[in-house]
Amino acid sequence: MAPGKATRPSAELIARLAALAEVHAEWEREHLAEADFRPEGRRQGSDYQQHYLDVNPPTSAEDEFHRRAQQAMGLTPGDTTP
């Protein structure tokens, strides 16, 4: 590949990333309401929550997301390489 030339991801990677996006969307629908959101410390008038969102879900919900995300990406739990 020539320097600076973009390469299209493989169809497999595109499918895995789409599956990961769906896992994230499902997780949000199921767990976002129980996640803790603390906007304190943001400057008055900040649009932080419109562009970024830090939430602290319960540990069990976060663990569930990571397990489902690893499966979507073709990883086994605890593994970091497909």
N, C-alpha and C positions, 0 to 999 in steps of 0.2 A: 504494500500500500504506500502511495506517495505521501510525504509529509503534508499535513494540513488537509488531506482529503478525507471527508467523512465516509464511513462505511455503514450501510444499513444493517441493523441487528438481524440475526437469524429469525426465521419464522418461529422457531422454538422459544427464543428469548422473548419475542414480542408476545407470544401466547402466555408465557409465565408471568410477564409483567402485567398483562391484562388480568390474569387470575389474582395476582397480588393486589391490584387496584380493587377488585371485587371483594377480596377478603377484608381490605381496609374499610370499604363502604359498609359491608355487613357488620363489621365490628363497631363502627360508629353508630349505626342504627341500634345495635344491641346494648352498647355500653357507654356512650358518650354522656348520657344524662347522669350517670353515677360517678363520672370523673370530676375531680376537684379542679376548679378554675380560679386562679388568684391573679387578678390584674393589678394588684397593689404595686406601687413603686413606678408605675408608668406615668410619664409626664402628662399633665392636664391637656386634653385635646388630642392626645395621641390616637392614631388609627391602628394601633397594634393589633387589637382583636379582629380587625377587618383583613389583615394580611398574614398574621401569625397567630398561633394559638398553642400555648403550653398548657397541657392538662396533666393531671396526676391521677390516672385510673387506679382502682384497687389492684394490688399485685396479682391476684388471680386472673383478672381481666387482661392485664398486660401480658402475663405468661401465655394465656390463651391466644392472644393476637400473634405473639412470636411463634408459637407452635403452628398455627394455621398459615402464617406467612412462610415459614420454612417449608411446609408441605407444598404450598403453591409454587415455590421456587425450585421444587424438586430436591430439597435437602432433607436429611434425616435430622431429628432433634439433636441439637448440640453441634451439628456439622456446620461448616462455613463455606464449603465448596460443593458445587453441583456435581 
